[in-house]
Amino acid sequence: MSGILVIFIVSDEPVAALHALLIEPFTSLYSFGSVLNRMIPLVFTGLAIVVVFQSGVFSMGAEGQLYIGALTGALAAVYLTDLFPWIHIPLVILAALIGGALYGFLPGILKAYFKADEIVSTLMFNFIAILFVSYLLNYVFKAPDSGGFARLPFIQDSAKLGQIVDGFPTHYGFLLAVLAAFLVYLLMYKTKTACLEGS
């Protein structure tokens, strides 16, 4: 409800905004499938935050880690060539995991060795990641044929997750997100990790 209230306060056309938010995604299978695709990275990011908070650390760095993980995964998808999909796709996922994890490791080092507050440092690292990725996309890795758009070259076909159902745009990343949510649930509530809360 608070989000709807904010829309009425800041939007010049609140009814149109609410229609686009609440109604339009359900007007066609294509729109609904596209919403599910956009939801996938948010699910993974939210799961990562849940695990961090469970450990008693208040980190605000998920956004920056998402940017770096997306960059390293995309670079693997573009520049690793001549691979079978069953090799290439796991490598892309692994590259994204390693990129995001290493970037999240930096504020941990600052806290462990220099007593830096993780809330402040992770917020600052978010801005660094966003600007760093923007610079790389605009200058270093920008596709020659991208015109005025900041984008990488198109990824290899072997790195693409196929559609779950033909004609429905949602790809297999949705199933991976569901699996990840189930695994995090098991980790949080069915293992000894749950005892770490507040420790």
Secondary structure, DSSP 4 states (H G I P E B T S, - for coil): -HHHHHHHHH-SSHHHHHIIIIIGGGSSHHHHHHHHHHHHHHHHHHHHHHHHHHTT-----HHHHHHHHHHHHHHHHHH--S--HHHHHHHHHHHHHHHHHHHHHHHHHHHHHH---HHHHHHHHHHHHHHHHHHIIIIIS--TT-TTS--PPPPPGGGPPPEEETTEEEETHHHHHHHHHHHHHHHHHSSGGGGGTT-
